[in-house]
């Protein structure tokens, strides 16, 4: 059973920075894509950043230029470095790992989430 454990969330002032970590229970290269999603209160979960096995990254428009996804394969860990945080970045942040490529069968795995609150 795949386990993803997030950490690094917390309370930060606008303009501040945080680094989220997602530790996987197996090699991160066993997944086709790993990424970070977030869900703000009353809103749908949305993709923030993703990285495929080859290292290609993609970002939501709201995150591009401020956030950076990276990985450490030796630690089976994916990171999300968040800078210049805004009030609207407040959300529960989830790590996701996906096996398989559409239109074939796909399996999604989720962490428990880590809360990020941006407030002055």
Secondary structure, DSSP 8 states (H G I E B T S, - for coil): ---EEEE--EEE-TT--EEEEEEESS-GGGSSEEEEEEE-TTS--EEEEEEETT--EEE-TTTTTTEEEEEEGGGTEEEEEE-S--GGG-EEEEEEEEES-TTS--EEEE---EEEEE--
